[in-house]
Amino acid sequence: MPPVRHDGRVRRDVVRPPWGAACALVASALLLTGCTSGPEPVQPVPTAAPAPSATGGTTFTQAVAALTPDLVPAGQVTPCEELEPGSPEAREHLERATAAATAEPAPTPTLPSCGLAAVEALRAASIAGLAFAAGVELELPVAGGAARAVEVYQLQDAAAAAVSYAEQVTDEEGWAQDQEVPAQDLGDGTVQPRTVVSGARTEVVEVPGWTATVFARDEVSYASDGEQVADPVSYAYLWAVRDDVLVRVHVAGDVPGAAAATAVETARTFAAGVAAAG
């Protein structure tokens, strides 16, 4: 939901990249995170995560090959793949970055970093897309999501991937719960308005060959005078695991009630791509 000014009007000129610098895309400040956190919600009782599928043979290379542009909106597409330090590809990347630097003194070039740092992966890759071109005003919601990302992580082994998956699907922060989040002053002249979360749910879903869980919720925000400041939107994220590969699909800015289905469809398309790459 876009931030609003203190006068209650939506500020659509506030844009920040929701992904890391290596995969930066211009989007609303909260597009891929939903509303800001409010008071601590009641913690849900963690439920046992389903065991990862017993099927074998999935490799990180196959998963990366399945990160195709058709998984995300086509307005702005940004791929990201981490490189092995010291590899020819890594050296070439650093050399290009050094040659392209114009600042004095030139910053030390770094290798790409993809996905969530909180996932303790050996390496990661992602593809992200926005449903609008650069410079076009953002209007939510958008059928299929105004933004979508698919991230893949290679863990140490299948056991480590299963543990990481189980940690992710407990939803310890209570994100997928109906709740009301009070307004919050962001300190830069904008206010994150009071947000009402509804339709929140957690569901184990079928993604062929994978174990998967999707989280979803709808959000609508209100100004201090009670006026609705923007149309309701839907957010979802899905975690899936197979062998030593962990996957996250993130959908933001979808039409109410639709983000979960979009995430599941995206995950199934990705899974089919992995199977084809094998």
TAURRA-V490191 format. One record per residue. N is the residue number from 0. RES is the residue in one letter. SS is DSSP state (hx for helix, st for strand, lp for the rest). NEAR is the number of other C-alpha atoms within 8 Angstrom. Layout:
BEGIN
N_RES_SS_NEAR / N_RES_SS_NEAR
END
This chain:
BEGIN
0_M_lp_13 / 1_P_lp_12 / 2_P_lp_13 / 3_V_st_14 / 4_R_st_11 / 5_H_lp_8 / 6_D_lp_5 / 7_G_lp_9 / 8_R_lp_9 / 9_V_st_10 / 10_R_lp_10 / 11_R_lp_10 / 12_D_lp_4 / 13_V_lp_9 / 14_V_st_9 / 15_R_st_9 / 16_P_st_12 / 17_P_lp_14 / 18_W_lp_9 / 19_G_lp_10 / 20_A_hx_6 / 21_A_hx_9 / 22_C_hx_11 / 23_A_lp_10 / 24_L_lp_12 / 25_V_st_9 / 26_A_st_11 / 27_S_st_14 / 28_A_lp_11 / 29_L_lp_11 / 30_L_lp_13 / 31_L_lp_9 / 32_T_lp_8 / 33_G_lp_10 / 34_C_lp_10 / 35_T_lp_8 / 36_S_lp_6 / 37_G_lp_8 / 38_P_lp_5 / 39_E_lp_6 / 40_P_lp_8 / 41_V_lp_5 / 42_Q_lp_7 / 43_P_lp_7 / 44_V_lp_4 / 45_P_lp_7 / 46_T_lp_5 / 47_A_lp_5 / 48_A_lp_8 / 49_P_lp_5 / 50_A_lp_6 / 51_P_lp_10 / 52_S_st_10 / 53_A_lp_6 / 54_T_lp_7 / 55_G_lp_6 / 56_G_lp_6 / 57_T_lp_12 / 58_T_lp_9 / 59_F_hx_11 / 60_T_hx_6 / 61_Q_hx_12 / 62_A_hx_14 / 63_V_hx_11 / 64_A_hx_10 / 65_A_lp_11 / 66_L_lp_12 / 67_T_lp_7 / 68_P_hx_9 / 69_D_hx_6 / 70_L_hx_10 / 71_V_lp_14 / 72_P_lp_16 / 73_A_lp_11 / 74_G_lp_10 / 75_Q_st_12 / 76_V_st_12 / 77_T_st_10 / 78_P_st_9 / 79_C_st_12 / 80_E_st_11 / 81_E_lp_11 / 82_L_lp_10 / 83_E_lp_7 / 84_P_lp_7 / 85_G_lp_6 / 86_S_lp_8 / 87_P_hx_6 / 88_E_hx_8 / 89_A_hx_12 / 90_R_hx_10 / 91_E_hx_8 / 92_H_hx_9 / 93_L_hx_11 / 94_E_hx_8 / 95_R_hx_8 / 96_A_hx_9 / 97_T_hx_10 / 98_A_hx_6 / 99_A_hx_6 / 100_A_lp_8 / 101_T_lp_5 / 102_A_lp_6 / 103_E_lp_5 / 104_P_lp_4 / 105_A_lp_8 / 106_P_lp_7 / 107_T_lp_5 / 108_P_lp_7 / 109_T_lp_5 / 110_L_lp_10 / 111_P_lp_9 / 112_S_lp_10 / 113_C_lp_14 / 114_G_lp_12 / 115_L_lp_5 / 116_A_lp_5 / 117_A_lp_4 / 118_V_lp_7 / 119_E_lp_6 / 120_A_lp_9 / 121_L_lp_8 / 122_R_st_9 / 123_A_st_14 / 124_A_st_14 / 125_S_st_15 / 126_I_st_15 / 127_A_st_13 / 128_G_st_15 / 129_L_st_16 / 130_A_lp_12 / 131_F_lp_10 / 132_A_lp_8 / 133_A_lp_7 / 134_G_lp_4 / 135_V_lp_6 / 136_E_lp_5 / 137_L_lp_8 / 138_E_lp_5 / 139_L_lp_10 / 140_P_lp_14 / 141_V_lp_11 / 142_A_lp_8 / 143_G_lp_11 / 144_G_lp_16 / 145_A_lp_16 / 146_A_st_15 / 147_R_st_14 / 148_A_st_13 / 149_V_st_14 / 150_E_st_13 / 151_V_st_15 / 152_Y_st_15 / 153_Q_st_13 / 154_L_lp_14 / 155_Q_lp_9 / 156_D_lp_8 / 157_A_hx_11 / 158_A_hx_7 / 159_A_hx_10 / 160_A_hx_17 / 161_A_hx_12 / 162_V_hx_8 / 163_S_hx_9 / 164_Y_hx_13 / 165_A_hx_10 / 166_E_hx_8 / 167_Q_hx_8 / 168_V_lp_9 / 169_T_lp_9 / 170_D_lp_11 / 171_E_lp_8 / 172_E_lp_7 / 173_G_lp_10 / 174_W_lp_6 / 175_A_lp_11 / 176_Q_lp_10 / 177_D_lp_10 / 178_Q_st_8 / 179_E_st_9 / 180_V_st_13 / 181_P_lp_8 / 182_A_lp_9 / 183_Q_st_8 / 184_D_st_9 / 185_L_lp_8 / 186_G_lp_6 / 187_D_lp_5 / 188_G_lp_8 / 189_T_st_12 / 190_V_st_13 / 191_Q_st_13 / 192_P_lp_13 / 193_R_st_13 / 194_T_st_13 / 195_V_st_11 / 196_V_st_14 / 197_S_st_10 / 198_G_st_9 / 199_A_st_12 / 200_R_st_9 / 201_T_st_9 / 202_E_st_7 / 203_V_st_7 / 204_V_st_9 / 205_E_st_7 / 206_V_st_11 / 207_P_lp_6 / 208_G_lp_8 / 209_W_st_12 / 210_T_st_14 / 211_A_st_12 / 212_T_st_12 / 213_V_st_15 / 214_F_st_13 / 215_A_st_15 / 216_R_st_17 / 217_D_st_14 / 218_E_st_15 / 219_V_st_13 / 220_S_st_13 / 221_Y_st_13 / 222_A_lp_12 / 223_S_lp_8 / 224_D_lp_5 / 225_G_lp_6 / 226_E_lp_7 / 227_Q_st_9 / 228_V_lp_11 / 229_A_lp_10 / 230_D_lp_8 / 231_P_lp_11 / 232_V_st_15 / 233_S_st_17 / 234_Y_st_16 / 235_A_st_14 / 236_Y_st_13 / 237_L_st_16 / 238_W_st_14 / 239_A_st_12 / 240_V_st_16 / 241_R_st_17 / 242_D_lp_15 / 243_D_lp_17 / 244_V_st_16 / 245_L_st_14 / 246_V_st_12 / 247_R_st_12 / 248_V_st_14 / 249_H_st_13 / 250_V_st_19 / 251_A_st_17 / 252_G_st_16 / 253_D_st_18 / 254_V_lp_14 / 255_P_lp_10 / 256_G_lp_10 / 257_A_lp_11 / 258_A_hx_19 / 259_A_hx_15 / 260_A_hx_7 / 261_T_hx_11 / 262_A_hx_15 / 263_V_hx_12 / 264_E_hx_8 / 265_T_hx_10 / 266_A_hx_11 / 267_R_hx_10 / 268_T_hx_9 / 269_F_hx_11 / 270_A_hx_13 / 271_A_hx_8 / 272_G_hx_12 / 273_V_hx_13 / 274_A_hx_8 / 275_A_hx_6 / 276_A_hx_9 / 277_G_lp_7
END
